[in-house]
Structure formats: C-alpha cells, structure tokens
Amino acid sequence: MKKKNSLFCAVTFFILFASQLVFAQEKTASMLYDEGLEFQNQENWYQASQLYMEALQKNPVYGDVWFHLAQCSYQLGEYDLVLEQLAQAELYSKDDSSINNLKGMTYIALGNFSDARLIFEGIIKSRPNDIDARFGLAELDLFDGKITGAEKQYTEALKRSAENRKALLSLALVSAQLGKTENAKRYIGQALTYYSDQAEVHYISAIINSMLGDIKGAEMACRVAVEVDGNYDKAYELLTKVRYAQGDFEEVISICDFRIGRERNSLNSWYLKGAAQLAKGQDLEAIETWTQGLSIQPEDEVMRAALELAVKDSIALEDSRREQWATYHIEKAHEYRRRYDSTGTTYEYQRALKIQPGNEEARMAFADMLELNGLHELYLDQLLFVNQIKSEEENPSLERTQMNDKIEAFEDLLQDSLAKKWKVQPFYLDKTRWNLGLFYLPSSVNSYHAQNNRIAAEFASDIFGGIASTAVQTIPYEVKSFGSAYQKARTEKMDYFVLLSVDEGSRDITLTYTMYSGRTGTKLLENSLYATGNDRYASVFRRFRTDILDRLTVRGKIIDRKGKTLLLDIGKSENLVNGSVFDIVRKNSIQTAASGMGVVYNSDDILGTVTVTTVGEEVSEGLLEYKGFYDRINTNDEVVLISMPKPEEEAAGGTVVPVADNAPNADANGQALNKKSLTAQDIGVRRAPSFVEIIRSIY
C-alpha cells in the first residue's frame, strides 16, 4: 500500500512539474515581438508577420507590434491592410512620426501622391531632421520625373545621418541614373565600408556596376552577396542576368535550375532559363521551359511573347501543343467580348490564329466579326479555309452540307462584287505600301526580363499584320547606335525607322520610341507609352501600332481602268469610304517628306485626281479627272489620299470604330484621318523609370 501511494505521489508530482514547465515556457507577447524583429531584420516578412499576429493575440494593445506588422504588410504589398494596422498603432502611439512616414509611403504605393506629400511636408515642418520624411519626398520627386529633386532630398538626409544606409544606396543609384559616375562610386564605396556584412549592399553595388557598364564588377558583387547570405535570391537573379550578358548560358541554366529547385514559382528563373536555351540554339527546349513557366503564371506577357515568337519559327503547324497555346488567346477574346471591346477581341483572335491557323473556333469567331463589319468577301475566305482543312471524319456530312450551303449562298451574294466584276483575285494583290525598320539597342542587364528590347521589337513587328494584306512591312534589327540604324535604313531603302526600348517594372511597362525618316535621318516623332495592370504588354504595343499607323499616308495603285473609271487596290478593309479623293502620281515618283511626316512629289508628276465612287472590300472604283489636256494615266501609277469625307457617325458626334486597325490612317501631309478608339487600359501616364522600384525596395 505504501508503494502504491508513493507511486501515485511521484506521478502526480511529475504531472504538476510538467504543466508548470509548459506554462513557464509559454511565450509572452514581448518574447514573440522580439522573435518577430529578428525575422524582420532578415527580411523574412511572412514569418515576422506570423509572430507579430501571435503577439497581438496575447496583447491586442501592443502599439509597437501593430507598427512592425504594418511594416511587414507594406513589404508584402498589402497596402490597404497597412493603413488598417497603422490606424491601430496610432491608438497606442500618439504623435509618432514613424507611423506617419509609413502612412505616407503607403499612399505613394497606392498612387495617392497629393496626400503623401501633405504628410511628409507636415513632418518636415515640425521635425526638419526627420530623414524618413525626406526619403518620402524624394520618392515623390522620382515619380514626378524630378530625379535631381530626389537627389537633393537624399543629400539632405545624408547630411543629417552621415552613415545612413538607405541614403547612401539611394544616392548611389540616383547618381548612376544621372550619369554622375564618380558620385555613384563614392556613395556605394561608403556604403560598402560601413555595411560590408549586408548582402543587400553588395547587391545594390552590383546593380550600380551594371548601370555604369562594369559587367565584371557586377558579377563579383553578386557573388559576394550570395556568399554573405546564401538565401539572398535577388543576388542570384541578378547574377543570372549578368552571366547571360557575358554569354555563359550554361551557368545561367545551372543557376536557374538551382533557384527553381528552391522555389518552383520563381518565374524569372523559368524565363531566363528559356532565354539561355534559345541563345544556345536549343529552341525546342526553350519552348518547353517557357510552357512550364506559363503554366505557373499565365499572365507573364513577356514570357508568352517570347514563347510565341519561338513557336512561329520552330514548331510544326500540326503540333498538338499549338492548340493549348492558342486557347489562351481564345479565352482572352471571350473576356474582351464580355466587356464589349471589339478591338481587343479581334486582336486576341488574330493572336490565336497566328499560333494555330487551323483553330476552327478562333477562325469562325473571327469570321463572324468580319461579317458583322460587312466584310463578306473576307468572311467567305474564312469559310473556305475552314472547309478545306477539315477532313470528312472531323466534318460529318450534316455539318459539311450546312457549311457548303453557307459558302454557296455567299458566293451567290458576291457575284456582283467589284472583284468579280473586274476579274481580280484580291488574295494575290501586293498591298505593301511602307517599309518600316524597328531597331533596338541591347537591353540593360537590369532589365526585368532579359533581352526585353529584342522581344519588344519582334513582337511589335508581329502585330502589324491583320485582316487585310499587310500594308506595312516591318523588319526588327539590333543596332549599336543611331548611326548604324540610319545606315541600315538607307541601305535597305526603308521609308522610316524606329528606335525603341522598353522600361519594365513588376507591374507596369513603358515603351519609348523615336521615329526617323529613312531617307534623311530626320527625327519625326518621339513618344513614351505607359500601361499598367493586366494585359499591359499587348495594350502598349497595340497603342504603339496605332500611333505609327496614324502617321502613315494612305496610298494605293491603279490596277485597271475602263475609260475614266479606275480600279484601285484599296478598299473597305483599309477603312476607305465613298467620296475619298486621291492624287494620281506617276509611278515611282513619291518620296517621304524630308523633315516631317507625309509624302512629297513634284507637281509635274501629278497626272490627275480620282474620286472614289464605289468601295469594295479590297478594291474600289473611282472617277478620273485629268490634269491638263492629255491622258497620261497608266496601270501601276500610284494614288495618294488627299481628303476623306467624315463618316456620318463622326459628323453626328459619335465614335468612329474603323473596320481595320492595321491600316495606314493619314493623308498626304501625314495628318491622322480619324483617331482609332482605345480602351481605358490603353491610356496611361509615365510615372517613373524602373530603377525607382529598386530604390523603393531598399529596407
């Protein structure tokens, strides 16, 4: 009995001791806060947030925890949540400038610049030495394009805190952007002296070296960064880009595989691996890599553009994978249709058909849009194409009969078309009017996507094709300077050439381009197009195409005549309307203007005018009026648009939606005839270069 009592007492004592031990080990809110700070200092925002939230469960009125939780939410991009958490922090920490500074930075992230400026200016007024408020004002200047203003604010911050890490790194980046090489080297040198044990400082050093053209120095700084912190993924990413620029594609693939092994959703690794494989001539492997990357993030538009450009040249038309790639655009077309955006719908169906010409769903949906626009001949062409490519097994007798009946009905309907009347085969008409060079300089090492300038030029060239015979022949080339671009344009007798570049951030894109005369090299146009949100890549390039076409003169040729009635190789598919008036110019006598848009020709080469009386889809009839006494007009003489009547919809104050969005749209003087409608997403204002994202990420 004594033994049983002793055993019972021992067990009871052990249970009580264990429960007290557990209670003693239970973490307090303060302990959880301290642990959270450690993870936050390591930039492990998720783990820090979790610990802060656990601390708040134990002590909901812990003001410092609310503030640091808001800091983590800011780094994770949860800006609405930041404002809620800061509101809680303010309840327990009155008149804390740190809270107001973070609130101001959050307003910047949300695009509320006016309120952000009020906050920062208010802090500076009461606390002139508050360097965080100066950082905020500097970022506002950067977003306004005032880089020298930002430089001044960072300099003022550094005066008040000579070893401030963010001030040194930001000044180094701004100086490099402004071309102040010695200043950039001095500031980054100071930062490395004070903070050589921090991976981020070596990473920023690598960025600055690459901005200054020191690729070897950038490589060394990246390698030091990953030695300091083997988990610093940004440095691995930049090292991959640097090695790509150095041509070591094997190491690029190796590093990408390493990053993918640690984080499968590392999209930039999938992209860079594919780019390296393509550079090695492994087109099929690159396509497979990009396909895997897009299965993780279908909205990476640059990766998709690179994939589709590679598919065009490397994958057989019969390959079953083309249907998968085309389906993405078909689904996008459905989204545009639900938003009643016919331009976007047409664009997406055209992209699908470029990838898989035999896709019946895309082909028939595209055909229906042609019919809706009154382009019955082009609609019939689509029906004939679908009927031709479908085998009897794919096309049961009932469906074939229905298709044949529809084709027969449209053939009967079109018996009286201009093409039939003049016995012309529109499909074989050469409607190339303009030769345009799309030139690009090598992309920066720091580009969000490697080789983004090359992809931009090739993609821009690809989207100039459309529903009619392509009027603009575009050729993309890499060049080293304006001089080499001009020489290429002159040698190949290009009418115009464009130098373009892309500045890409994680959530936006800016396409900057300058258009020149291929004959004289004169600068004609300079513009920047900005887009953000989903579909930004396609949006900005569609707008670029519109900008160029709005400046190209509508031209054509005489392909036949009967007395004073002329047949022109231009029609409704190029937005021509009855009543349009053209100059008739002797063959090979038209030149681009020397110092502006539009075309020029000698008055002696003007043979007459023609006024369009009947518009067909691909050809039109017009009534000739001679210039002078003699009839000197022959087939293949050219016609240049000099006036076009306003459509009834435009005269009534409505919106004009052209039938085709890929046709030249200017008169002889280069003046746009009507502005093509754009979606709200197409409209944007450039806010800041992508290097601002780097500055904003400095912690």
Secondary structure, DSSP 8 states (H G I E B T S, - for coil): -HHHHHHHHHHHHHHHHHHHHHHHHS--HHHHHHHHHHHHHTT-HHHHHHHHHHHHHH-TT-HHHHHHHHHHHHHTT-HHHHHHHHHHHHHHSTT-HHHHHHHHHHHHHTT-HHHHHHHHHHHHHH-TT-HHHHHHHHHHHHHTT-HHHHHHHHHHHHHH-TT-HHHHHHHHHHHHHTT-HHHHHHHHHHHHHH-TT-HHHHHHHHHHHHHTT-HHHHHHHHHHHHHH-TT-HHHHHHHHHHHHHTT-HHHHHHHHHHHHHH-TT-HHHHHHHHHHHHHTT-HHHHHHHHHHHHHH-TT-HHHHHHHHHHHHHHS-TT-THHHHHHHHHHHHHHHHHHTT-HHHHHHHHHHHHHH-TT-HHHHHHHHHHHHHTT-HHHHHHHHHHHHHH--TTTS-HHHHHHHHHHHHHHHHHGGGSHHHHTT--GGG-----EEEEEEE----TT-SSTTHHHHHHHHHHHTT--SSS-SEEEEEEE-SSHHHHHHHHHHTT-SEEEEEEEEE-SSEEEEEEEEEETTT--EEEEEEEEEESTTHHHHHHHHHHHHHHTTSB-EEEEEEEETTEEEES--GGGT--TT-EEEEE-TT--EE-SSSSSEE--GGGEEEEEEEEEE-SS-EEEEEEESSSS----TT-EEEEEE----HHHHTT-----S-SSS--B-TTS-BSS-----GGG-------THHHHHHH--
